[in-house]
């Protein structure tokens, strides 16, 4: 073999190895990702039927200080669905995404279902992530209404909800979701936007995911989380009932009491979509929490 042929073979081998490494680093995930900003990593996870665009105002605030990785989950807002079970796969893919991109202890910020996933990710790989922010998302949703609920006792209702969602057309999913969103946010224009996300979501994916979250109890598992956790309950919808906000806040606190370093800061004047109903409060609360979390990391 001549030197020229040898050099060419070495070059081709190097190119092949480089290409293979690049493909491995860019391993496919089921969720969509938009990356914006610069600085330490922050991963933002939307909730049920939502697009990552739900975080746009939060990203605008943080993109000068953080590299924001904004997800849209499979089956929601036009993102292709994947086979069930969905949530364990998404959790594992978030973990792989962090590792493949060598993100150093990223902040995880989740809304509702996204907060549940952020907590599950941190409970699965406690040393991989930094601070956790869950905006009206808890380790076990059924226990907010019934502290004695278990994954097994919640299963019949979960199966009913699953059957209901699986029976819907996308248009019907949009109509049903409009009613729900109207109770979850105050601005009718925002309700219109969220309804459009629901209309291009996959009803069968929604069916599977709602059943999975209703039958997955993380209350004991989150005890292994080593980073700081902020839970932001949305309490406006509980204001009408006598003692409603106090009882609701106690139920939220019970959800994270096993986490060693946790804070619960209530959004008393916001409905479920806190980033829409009281953005100044949310940003002020997150800013202060992230400063405390950064101090504890040193």
NUKOLSE-826095 format. One line per 2 residues: their letters; for each residue x, y, z of N, C-alpha, C, O, CB. Coordinates in steps of 0.05 Angstrom, whole numbers, m for minus. Atoms other than C-alpha are relative to their C-alpha. Glycine has a CB too. Layout:
A	X Y Z X Y Z X Y Z X Y Z X Y Z ~ ...
end
This chain:
XX	17 m24 0 0 0 0 18 25 0 35 27 17 m19 0 25 ~ m16 m25 1 29 68 m20 m7 18 23 m29 16 35 m4 14 m27
XX	6 m19 m21 34 125 29 m25 16 m5 m40 22 13 24 19 4 ~ 24 m16 7 m19 164 m10 m25 m16 6 m45 m6 17 1 8 m29
XX	24 17 m4 m68 105 m7 m4 m4 30 m27 m3 40 4 m28 m13 ~ 2 3 m28 m52 95 67 m12 24 13 m30 23 31 27 m6 12
XX	11 m25 m11 m65 168 83 m29 3 m6 m45 12 11 15 24 m11 ~ 28 m2 7 m130 166 45 m18 m19 17 m40 m12 25 m4 m7 m30
XX	15 19 m16 m153 103 83 m3 10 29 m24 7 41 14 m27 0 ~ 1 m11 m27 m135 136 150 m20 22 2 m36 25 21 28 9 9
XX	18 m23 1 m173 199 130 m29 m10 m1 m47 0 13 6 18 m24 ~ 28 11 2 m235 158 109 m9 m12 26 m32 m9 34 m1 m20 m23
XX	7 13 m25 m233 119 174 m7 22 21 m25 19 37 23 m18 10 ~ 5 m22 m19 m229 184 214 m26 13 m5 m41 19 13 23 21 m1
XX	26 m13 7 m287 214 176 m23 m18 8 m43 m9 18 m1 5 m30 ~ 21 19 m7 m328 151 187 m5 0 30 m27 0 40 7 m28 m9
XX	2 0 m29 m313 151 262 m13 26 9 m30 25 27 27 m3 13 ~ 12 m26 m7 m330 225 266 m30 0 m6 m46 10 10 14 22 m15
XX	29 0 7 m396 214 230 m16 m18 19 m38 m11 27 m3 m10 m29 ~ 14 18 m18 m414 155 274 m3 13 28 m24 10 40 16 m26 3
XX	2 m13 m26 m398 195 337 m21 22 0 m36 25 19 27 12 8 ~ 20 m22 2 m441 253 313 m28 m12 0 m45 0 13 5 16 m26
XX	26 13 0 m499 206 300 m7 m10 27 m30 m8 36 m1 m23 m21 ~ 6 10 m27 m492 176 369 m7 23 18 m25 20 35 25 m15 11
XX	5 m23 m17 m490 245 401 m28 11 m5 m41 22 12 21 21 m3 ~ 26 m11 8 m553 265 363 m21 m23 m1 m38 m23 m19 3 14 m27
XX	18 22 0 m591 202 381 m29 11 1 m34 31 16 5 m19 24 ~ 27 m11 3 m665 212 364 m15 m2 27 m12 m20 42 m15 m14 m21
XX	18 m1 m23 m715 231 418 m28 4 m10 m32 13 m32 9 22 21 ~ 28 m2 9 m790 230 416 m11 28 3 m32 35 m9 m17 m19 15
XX	10 m27 m3 m798 302 438 15 19 m18 38 14 m26 4 9 30 ~ m13 m21 15 m783 365 398 16 18 19 8 21 43 m20 16 m17
XX	m16 m18 m17 m730 413 425 6 26 m16 15 25 m39 26 m14 9 ~ m9 m26 10 m719 487 412 20 11 19 15 12 43 m24 20 m4
XX	m21 m10 m17 m654 515 438 4 30 m5 7 38 m28 26 m16 m4 ~ m2 m29 3 m647 589 452 15 11 24 11 3 47 m28 13 m2
XX	m13 m13 m22 m601 633 493 29 m9 4 39 m24 m13 m15 m4 25 ~ m28 7 m6 m532 625 525 3 m1 30 m10 13 45 20 19 m13
XX	m5 3 m28 m504 605 592 m6 m29 9 m9 m47 m7 m16 20 16 ~ 6 27 m10 m518 545 638 m27 m10 m11 m44 6 m20 m2 1 31
XX	23 12 13 m571 497 614 m25 1 18 m23 m3 42 6 m29 m7 ~ 27 2 m13 m645 502 632 m18 m15 m19 m21 m7 m43 m11 29 7
XX	19 16 16 m694 450 606 m28 6 9 m35 3 33 6 m31 2 ~ 27 m8 m7 m766 473 603 m20 m20 m13 m19 m25 m37 m6 28 m10
XX	18 22 9 m821 419 598 m29 9 3 m37 17 25 6 m26 17 ~ 28 m8 m1 m893 437 581 m18 m21 12 m9 m44 17 m10 8 m27
XX	19 19 m12 m955 404 608 m18 m14 m20 m11 m14 m44 m18 15 20 ~ 19 16 15 m1013 363 582 m11 16 m24 m23 37 m20 m22 m11 18
XX	10 m11 25 m1031 379 509 13 26 m8 4 39 m27 m30 4 2 ~ m12 m27 5 m985 440 509 24 m2 m18 39 m22 m19 8 13 26
XX	m25 m4 15 m931 464 462 21 12 18 14 24 39 m5 19 m25 ~ m21 m13 m15 m864 486 487 m3 30 m1 9 44 16 27 m8 m12
XX	4 m29 2 m887 555 466 m14 11 25 m14 36 29 m17 7 m25 ~ 12 m9 m24 m924 558 532 21 14 18 14 30 36 m12 m23 16
XX	m21 m11 m16 m856 578 561 13 25 m13 32 36 m3 22 m20 4 ~ m13 m22 15 m841 635 511 6 24 17 28 35 15 m18 8 m23
XX	m5 m23 m16 m848 691 562 22 m5 21 38 12 28 m26 9 14 ~ m21 7 m19 m804 654 612 27 m1 m14 47 8 m4 m7 m27 13
XX	m25 1 16 m752 640 558 10 28 m6 34 33 m4 m4 m16 m26 ~ m8 m28 6 m751 714 539 14 12 24 32 28 21 m25 17 m8
XX	m12 m11 m24 m734 730 611 27 m12 6 45 1 16 m19 m5 24 ~ m24 14 m8 m679 678 619 21 m5 m22 43 m13 m15 m8 m27 12
XX	m18 8 22 m646 670 551 26 15 0 46 6 m12 m13 3 m26 ~ m25 m14 m2 m593 722 567 18 m12 21 42 m5 23 m5 30 6
XX	m15 12 m22 m571 681 627 2 m31 m2 20 m43 10 m12 7 26 ~ 1 29 3 m588 609 608 m3 m8 m29 m14 6 m45 m23 m12 17
XX	7 13 25 m587 564 548 m25 m16 4 m25 m36 19 24 m18 m11 ~ 26 12 m6 m660 545 546 m6 m22 m21 m7 m16 m45 m22 22 m1
XX	7 23 17 m677 476 518 m30 m4 5 m38 m15 26 17 m26 7 ~ 29 m1 m4 m752 480 507 m12 m25 m15 m10 m27 m39 m13 26 m11
XX	10 25 11 m788 413 496 m29 3 m8 m44 19 3 3 m22 20 ~ 28 6 5 m854 394 464 m3 m31 0 11 m45 m15 m10 12 m28
XX	1 29 m5 m875 324 486 m14 m15 m23 m30 m3 m37 m14 m5 26 ~ 12 16 23 m894 268 437 m30 m2 3 m41 m7 24 12 m27 m1
XX	29 2 1 m967 268 416 m14 26 5 m38 28 1 m9 m19 19 ~ 13 m26 m7 m979 341 436 8 21 m20 31 22 m29 8 8 28
XX	m5 m24 16 m985 404 394 14 m6 m27 31 9 m36 17 20 15 ~ m11 7 26 m968 369 329 24 m18 0 33 m27 m21 6 24 m15
XX	m23 17 m2 m909 329 354 m9 m29 m3 m28 m37 11 16 4 27 ~ 10 28 5 m915 256 329 m1 m16 26 16 m13 44 18 m14 m19
XX	4 17 m24 m940 206 381 19 m24 m2 29 m31 m23 m29 m9 2 ~ m16 25 m2 m902 144 404 m17 m20 15 m37 m14 27 28 5 14
XX	15 22 m13 m925 77 430 1 3 31 21 12 42 11 m27 m9 ~ 1 1 m30 m946 70 503 17 m23 10 21 m43 m3 m30 m3 10
XX	3 m23 m18 m921 73 556 18 23 m9 41 19 m17 7 m9 29 ~ m14 m23 10 m899 143 539 18 13 21 41 19 14 m21 21 m10
XX	m15 m17 m19 m876 177 603 26 m13 9 46 2 12 m18 4 24 ~ m27 11 m7 m821 127 624 20 4 m23 44 10 m18 m2 m30 6
XX	m18 m5 23 m793 134 553 9 29 0 33 34 m4 m14 m7 m26 ~ m8 m28 1 m794 210 556 19 6 23 39 20 19 m25 18 3
XX	m19 m4 m22 m761 209 625 28 m10 m7 47 5 m3 m10 m15 25 ~ m26 12 8 m705 164 599 13 16 m22 37 19 m23 m3 m29 m8
XX	m11 m16 21 m697 207 537 10 27 10 30 37 m1 m21 4 m22 ~ m10 m25 m12 m690 270 578 27 m5 13 46 11 10 m20 12 21
XX	m25 8 m12 m635 235 617 21 m4 m21 44 6 m18 m3 m26 17 ~ m19 4 22 m601 213 552 7 26 m14 30 30 m21 m12 m20 m20
XX	m5 m26 12 m609 283 523 20 16 16 39 28 5 m27 16 m3 ~ m19 m14 m18 m572 312 583 27 m11 m3 47 4 m6 m9 m1 29
XX	m27 13 2 m516 262 577 12 4 m27 36 10 m29 m3 m30 6 ~ m11 m2 27 m509 264 502 11 28 m6 30 31 m21 m21 m8 m21
XX	m8 m27 6 m503 339 501 18 11 22 26 35 22 m24 18 m3 ~ m19 m7 m22 m459 340 564 m10 25 15 6 43 20 28 4 m11
XX	11 m23 m14 m505 389 599 7 m4 30 1 m25 42 m31 2 m4 ~ m9 2 m27 m477 403 668 m22 8 20 m29 31 22 25 17 5
XX	20 m4 m20 m531 395 721 m20 22 m8 m23 42 5 13 8 27 ~ 19 m20 9 m585 432 682 m23 5 20 m31 m14 34 m11 m8 m27
XX	25 m6 m15 m642 467 717 m23 m12 m16 m24 m9 m41 m4 32 3 ~ 24 11 13 m707 431 702 m24 16 9 m29 19 33 m4 m31 6
XX	24 m16 m6 m770 473 698 m24 m13 m15 m23 m16 m39 3 30 m9 ~ 23 13 12 m837 438 686 m26 11 9 m29 21 32 1 m30 6
XX	28 m9 m7 m910 457 684 m18 m24 1 m19 m39 m19 m10 21 m20 ~ 20 21 m1 m962 408 708 12 m28 m6 29 m37 10 m24 5 m19
XX	m13 25 8 m945 342 673 30 3 m3 45 m15 4 m13 m10 m27 ~ m28 m5 3 m878 374 657 14 1 27 37 m8 29 5 26 m14
XX	m11 0 m26 m866 385 731 3 m28 11 23 m35 24 m16 17 19 ~ m1 29 m8 m882 312 745 24 m13 m13 38 m28 0 m27 m14 m9
XX	m23 12 14 m831 292 692 27 10 10 46 m5 12 m2 6 m30 ~ m25 m11 m11 m778 339 720 6 m14 27 29 m21 31 m3 31 5
XX	m5 14 m25 m787 308 789 8 m29 m4 25 m40 10 m25 1 18 ~ m7 28 6 m785 237 760 28 m2 m11 42 m21 m3 m21 m12 m20
XX	m27 0 10 m722 253 722 20 3 23 40 m12 24 4 22 m21 ~ m19 m5 m23 m688 280 785 0 m24 19 21 m30 30 m8 25 14
XX	1 23 m18 m712 220 826 14 m24 m12 24 m42 2 m29 m7 6 ~ m13 22 13 m684 172 774 30 3 m2 45 m16 2 m11 m3 m29
XX	m29 m6 2 m616 206 765 6 24 18 10 46 7 9 5 m29 ~ m3 m23 m18 m605 250 827 25 17 m5 25 41 1 0 m9 28
XX	m25 m15 4 m534 269 809 3 14 m27 22 28 m32 24 m19 4 ~ m2 m10 28 m549 289 737 m11 28 m3 m3 42 m22 m14 m19 m18
XX	14 m25 4 m592 350 747 5 20 22 14 13 44 m30 m6 m2 ~ m2 m21 m20 m591 416 783 m27 5 12 m42 m13 18 11 26 m13
XX	24 m7 m14 m648 454 814 m25 m8 m17 m24 m9 m41 m1 31 5 ~ 25 9 13 m720 432 799 m21 21 7 m25 28 30 m8 m28 10
XX	23 m18 m4 m779 479 790 m25 m14 m12 m25 m21 m35 4 28 m13 ~ 25 12 10 m849 449 785 m23 20 4 m30 27 27 m6 m27 15
XX	21 m19 0 m904 497 767 m27 m15 0 m35 m24 m21 2 21 m23 ~ 26 14 m4 m969 466 793 1 m29 m11 m19 m38 m23 m22 16 m14
XX	m3 28 6 m943 396 780 10 m15 24 29 m6 37 19 m4 m25 ~ m6 14 m25 m939 344 835 8 m29 m5 3 m40 m27 m24 1 19
XX	m8 28 3 m912 273 847 m23 m19 m4 m19 m40 m17 16 m8 24 ~ 22 18 3 m981 242 849 m26 16 0 m36 24 22 0 m22 23
XX	23 m17 3 m1041 280 823 m25 m9 16 m37 8 30 m8 2 m29 ~ 24 8 m15 m1097 237 854 0 7 29 m21 11 41 m5 m29 m3
XX	m2 m5 m29 m1071 251 924 m6 29 7 m10 35 30 27 m7 10 ~ 8 m27 m7 m1086 325 918 m29 1 9 m36 16 27 3 18 m25
XX	28 2 m8 m1160 307 924 m4 m19 22 m22 m15 39 m17 m7 m24 ~ 4 20 m20 m1152 246 967 28 m10 10 41 m26 m4 m16 m24 m11
XX	m26 7 m10 m1089 238 1010 5 m30 3 27 m39 3 5 13 26 ~ m2 29 m4 m1104 164 1019 1 m15 m27 3 m39 m28 m23 m11 16
XX	m1 13 27 m1103 151 943 26 m15 m4 47 m7 5 m5 21 m22 ~ m23 16 9 m1056 99 915 m2 m3 m30 m22 2 m42 2 m27 15
XX	0 5 28 m1036 82 845 m22 m21 m7 m35 m19 m28 27 m10 m10 ~ 20 20 5 m1082 21 850 m28 10 3 m45 4 m14 5 m25 18
XX	27 m10 m4 m1142 57 877 m7 20 m21 m31 24 m27 m2 13 28 ~ 5 m20 21 m1134 110 822 m4 m13 m27 m12 0 m46 22 20 m1
XX	0 14 26 m1132 57 767 m27 0 m14 m29 5 m38 10 m28 3 ~ 26 0 14 m1207 51 754 m7 27 m13 m16 28 m36 m22 m8 19
XX	5 m26 11 m1215 126 744 19 6 m23 12 18 m43 3 22 21 ~ m19 m4 22 m1151 127 702 m8 m14 m25 m6 m4 m47 28 m9 9
XX	9 16 23 m1179 73 657 m24 13 m13 m27 13 m38 m6 m28 8 ~ 23 m14 12 m1244 112 648 9 25 m15 m1 30 m37 m19 9 23
XX	m11 m24 14 m1205 175 630 14 m8 m26 11 5 m46 19 16 19 ~ m14 10 24 m1162 135 582 m20 m7 m22 m16 1 m45 17 m24 7
XX	20 8 20 m1223 106 547 m14 25 m12 m20 26 m36 m21 m18 13 ~ 13 m25 10 m1256 175 542 18 14 m20 9 21 m42 m6 19 23
XX	m18 m14 18 m1195 208 511 5 m15 m26 6 m4 m48 26 7 13 ~ m5 16 23 m1182 150 464 m24 0 m20 m20 m5 m44 6 m29 8
XX	24 0 17 m1254 156 437 m3 26 m15 m20 28 m33 m24 m5 17 ~ 4 m26 11 m1246 229 417 14 3 m27 35 m9 m32 10 21 19
XX	m14 m9 23 m1229 257 349 17 24 8 12 36 29 m20 7 m24 ~ m15 m25 m7 m1178 314 347 m18 24 4 m13 40 22 20 6 m22
XX	18 m23 m3 m1235 364 338 m14 m2 26 m17 19 40 m20 0 m23 ~ 14 3 m26 m1272 335 398 20 5 23 12 17 44 m12 m28 2
XX	m20 m5 m20 m1207 337 438 3 30 4 6 40 26 27 m13 m7 ~ m2 m29 m2 m1202 411 421 m23 12 14 m19 30 31 3 12 m28
XX	24 m12 m13 m1273 426 442 m1 m6 30 m7 12 46 m26 m12 m13 ~ m1 7 m29 m1266 388 508 21 16 14 17 26 37 4 m30 3
XX	m22 m14 m13 m1200 421 522 m5 30 3 4 42 23 25 m4 m16 ~ 7 m28 m2 m1227 491 509 m14 6 27 m9 25 40 m18 10 m24
XX	15 m3 m25 m1275 482 568 19 m2 24 18 14 42 m22 m21 2 ~ m19 4 m21 m1219 457 612 19 24 2 25 34 24 16 m26 m3
XX	m19 m22 0 m1170 512 591 m13 26 11 0 42 23 11 5 m28 ~ 13 m24 m10 m1222 566 606 m1 1 30 m2 23 41 m29 1 m11
XX	m1 0 m29 m1220 544 679 29 1 10 34 5 34 m13 m25 11 ~ m29 1 m8 m1143 541 679 15 25 m6 38 27 3 12 m23 m14
XX	m13 m25 7 m1126 610 652 m21 22 m4 m44 16 m11 18 m2 m25 ~ 20 m22 0 m1159 679 653 m3 13 m26 m24 25 m32 9 20 21
XX	0 m16 25 m1142 707 585 m12 m17 m23 m1 m38 m30 29 8 m8 ~ 13 15 22 m1190 684 529 18 m4 m24 16 m25 m38 m25 14 m9
XX	m19 3 22 m1136 696 477 19 m24 4 26 m38 m14 15 26 m5 ~ m17 22 m7 m1091 647 513 m15 m27 m2 m4 m47 m11 12 3 28
XX	17 24 2 m1148 597 516 m2 m9 m29 0 m32 m36 m29 5 11 ~ 1 6 29 m1154 602 440 26 m14 m9 25 m34 m24 m5 25 m16
XX	m26 12 8 m1080 587 431 3 m28 10 10 m46 m5 24 18 10 ~ m3 27 m12 m1080 528 479 m19 m20 m13 m13 m43 m16 m6 1 30
XX	20 18 13 m1143 500 445 11 m9 m27 7 m32 m35 m26 15 m4 ~ m12 8 26 m1106 501 378 21 m21 4 24 m39 m13 12 25 m15
XX	m20 22 m6 m1050 460 409 m15 m26 4 m6 m47 m6 16 7 25 ~ 15 24 m5 m1102 410 433 m11 m12 m26 m12 m36 m29 m23 5 20
XX	12 9 25 m1134 406 364 19 m15 m18 11 m31 m34 m12 24 m15 ~ m20 14 16 m1069 382 334 16 m20 17 38 m29 9 20 20 m13
XX	m11 21 m16 m1053 334 390 m13 m26 m6 m35 m27 m18 m3 7 30 ~ 10 27 6 m1063 259 386 m17 m10 24 m6 m13 46 24 m19 m5
XX	17 9 m22 m1123 235 428 9 m25 13 7 m28 38 m28 m3 m10 ~ m8 25 m12 m1095 166 437 25 4 17 28 m9 38 6 m21 m22
XX	m23 m6 m16 m1029 194 462 m9 13 26 1 7 48 20 19 m15 ~ 11 m13 m24 m1068 239 510 m12 m21 19 m8 m19 43 m21 21 m8
XX	13 21 m16 m1107 178 533 21 m16 16 17 m20 40 m16 m19 m17 ~ m20 16 m13 m1045 138 549 14 16 22 19 7 44 21 m10 m20
XX	m16 m16 m19 m1008 195 583 m16 7 25 m5 6 47 9 26 m14 ~ 16 m7 m23 m1066 216 628 m3 m25 19 m3 m21 43 m27 10 m8
XX	2 24 m17 m1073 144 652 26 m6 14 27 m15 37 m9 m25 m17 ~ m27 5 m11 m998 137 663 5 18 24 15 9 44 21 3 m21
XX	m6 m19 m21 m993 200 705 m18 m5 24 m10 0 47 m3 29 m10 ~ 18 5 m22 m1054 181 746 7 m25 16 m3 m29 39 m28 m2 m10
XX	m6 25 m14 m1025 113 764 30 m3 6 40 m25 11 m8 m24 m17 ~ m29 0 m7 m952 133 777 3 18 25 m1 42 23 17 10 m24
XX	m3 m14 m25 m939 153 849 29 4 7 44 m15 13 m15 m16 23 ~ m28 m6 m5 m873 188 860 6 11 28 28 19 34 10 21 m21
XX	m4 m14 m26 m884 213 931 22 m12 16 37 4 29 m26 m2 16 ~ m23 11 m15 m835 164 962 26 2 m16 47 6 m5 m5 m29 7
XX	m24 0 16 m787 164 903 14 26 0 39 27 m2 m8 m7 m29 ~ m13 m26 1 m774 238 905 18 5 25 32 25 25 m20 23 m2
XX	m17 m3 m24 m741 229 973 30 m1 m6 46 9 9 m7 m21 21 ~ m28 2 7 m676 213 937 11 25 m14 35 26 m19 5 m25 m18
XX	m9 m24 14 m673 281 903 19 15 18 12 20 41 m24 18 m9 ~ m21 m13 m16 m610 317 927 1 30 m5 13 45 10 27 m12 m5
XX	m1 m29 7 m620 385 893 m24 14 12 m42 2 24 1 3 m31 ~ 22 m16 m11 m666 442 913 m24 m3 m19 m21 m3 m43 8 29 3
XX	25 2 14 m738 435 892 m19 23 8 m23 28 31 m14 m28 5 ~ 20 m21 m5 m788 492 884 m26 m10 m12 m28 m16 m36 8 27 m13
XX	27 6 9 m862 475 879 m17 25 1 m18 38 22 m13 m23 17 ~ 16 m24 2 m908 532 856 m29 m9 m4 m37 m12 m27 10 19 m23
XX	28 7 4 m981 513 869 m16 24 m10 m11 47 m2 m12 m11 26 ~ 19 m21 10 m1035 553 832 m25 m2 17 m39 m23 16 m6 m3 m31
XX	21 2 m20 m1088 569 884 m25 17 m5 m44 16 10 11 7 26 ~ 23 m18 5 m1136 619 852 m27 m16 m1 m47 m6 8 4 16 m25
XX	25 15 3 m1187 565 835 m11 m10 26 m34 m19 27 5 m23 m20 ~ 9 10 m26 m1191 545 908 m11 23 18 m20 18 40 22 m14 15
XX	5 m23 m17 m1206 616 933 m29 1 9 m35 11 30 7 25 m14 ~ 29 m4 m5 m1283 611 931 m8 m17 25 m26 m8 40 m16 m9 m24
XX	8 17 m22 m1288 554 982 12 10 26 35 19 27 8 m29 m5 ~ m11 m8 m26 m1280 570 1056 23 m18 8 21 m42 9 m23 m1 21
XX	m24 15 m6 m1211 550 1076 12 m15 m23 30 m32 m19 m5 m19 22 ~ m9 15 24 m1200 525 1005 29 2 m6 42 m18 m11 m16 9 m23
XX	m28 m4 7 m1132 555 993 18 m13 21 39 m24 15 6 29 m3 ~ m17 12 m21 m1105 533 1061 1 m30 m2 22 m43 1 m11 9 27
XX	1 29 3 m1129 462 1051 16 m10 m24 31 m29 m23 m29 m10 m2 ~ m14 7 25 m1102 460 980 30 2 4 45 m15 m4 m9 17 m23
XX	m29 m4 m5 m1034 488 1002 11 m23 17 33 m32 12 5 27 13 ~ m9 22 m17 m1029 434 1056 3 m25 m17 22 m41 m13 m20 m5 23
XX	m1 24 17 m1043 380 1003 25 2 m18 38 m18 m22 m25 m2 m17 ~ m24 m3 17 m988 408 958 25 m4 17 44 m18 8 1 28 m12
XX	m24 3 m17 m938 412 1015 5 m29 7 28 m38 8 m3 16 26 ~ m3 29 m7 m952 339 1033 13 m15 m23 27 m35 m19 m27 m12 6
XX	m11 14 24 m932 319 962 31 0 m1 43 m19 m11 m11 13 m25 ~ m29 m3 3 m859 343 969 14 m1 27 38 6 29 7 25 m14
XX	m13 m2 m26 m846 336 1044 23 m19 3 40 m16 20 m21 m5 21 ~ m22 19 m1 m800 277 1032 26 10 m13 47 m1 m10 m7 m27 m12
XX	m23 m12 13 m753 321 991 15 17 20 3 34 33 m8 17 m25 ~ m16 m13 m21 m697 345 1036 0 31 m3 m5 45 17 28 m10 1
XX	m2 m29 5 m689 414 1005 m22 9 m18 m18 12 m43 28 7 m13 ~ 23 m8 17 m757 436 982 m12 26 10 m10 33 34 m22 m22 0
XX	14 m24 m6 m795 501 980 m27 m1 m14 m29 m11 m36 16 26 m8 ~ 26 m2 12 m869 513 967 m8 30 1 m12 41 23 m21 m18 14
XX	8 m29 2 m887 584 943 m25 1 m16 m25 m4 m40 23 17 m12 ~ 26 1 13 m960 591 927 m5 24 m18 2 47 m11 m22 m2 20
XX	9 m21 18 m987 631 868 m30 4 6 m47 m8 m6 4 m7 m31 ~ 27 m3 m10 m1050 655 904 m19 13 m20 m43 8 m19 0 16 26
XX	17 m14 19 m1075 698 847 1 m11 m28 m6 3 m47 8 29 m1 ~ m3 12 27 m1062 651 789 m15 m27 m1 m16 m42 18 30 m4 m7
XX	11 27 6 m1098 592 758 23 m18 m9 46 m10 m7 m23 2 m21 ~ m20 21 6 m1063 530 733 23 9 m18 46 2 m13 m15 m23 m13
XX	m22 m10 18 m1024 565 677 11 26 13 5 48 5 m11 6 m29 ~ m11 m22 m15 m985 609 725 16 19 m18 15 43 m14 17 m10 23
XX	m16 m17 18 m939 634 669 m18 19 m16 m8 39 m27 17 m17 m18 ~ 18 m18 14 m1001 665 637 m15 18 19 m20 41 13 m20 m17 m17
XX	17 m15 m18 m1041 687 697 15 20 18 5 41 24 m15 m19 18 ~ m15 m18 m17 m986 719 739 30 m3 m6 46 m13 10 m5 m6 30
XX	m28 3 9 m920 721 700 19 16 18 40 4 26 3 10 m28 ~ m19 m14 m18 m888 776 744 6 m15 26 29 m17 34 m10 28 6
XX	m4 16 m24 m899 734 806 18 m24 m5 36 m30 10 m27 m9 12 ~ m15 24 6 m872 672 773 30 6 m5 47 m8 6 m12 m15 m25
XX	m28 m6 5 m809 705 747 15 10 25 38 2 29 1 22 m22 ~ m13 m9 m25 m795 740 813 6 m24 18 27 m25 31 m19 20 15
XX	m4 24 m17 m804 673 850 22 m17 m11 39 m27 4 m26 m16 1 ~ m21 16 12 m760 636 801 27 13 3 47 0 9 m6 m5 m30
XX	m26 m14 m3 m706 689 802 12 m4 28 35 m11 31 m4 30 m5 ~ m10 2 m27 m701 687 878 9 m29 6 29 m34 19 m21 9 20
XX	m6 28 m4 m702 611 879 26 m8 m13 43 m22 m1 m23 m18 m9 ~ m24 8 15 m648 603 826 25 12 13 46 0 12 m2 9 m29
XX	m23 m11 m15 m602 650 865 6 m17 24 30 m23 29 m7 30 9 ~ m5 17 m23 m611 608 927 11 m27 m8 30 m38 4 m26 m5 16
XX	m9 26 9 m601 544 888 29 1 m10 45 m17 m4 m18 m10 m23 ~ m28 m4 9 m537 571 855 19 2 24 41 m9 23 2 25 m18
XX	m17 m3 m24 m510 589 924 5 m27 13 27 m32 23 m13 18 20 ~ m3 27 m13 m522 518 950 17 m19 m17 27 m39 m7 m27 m12 5
XX	m16 17 18 m486 489 889 30 5 4 47 m12 m3 m7 5 m29 ~ m28 m7 m2 m421 524 907 14 m16 22 38 m13 26 4 29 6
end
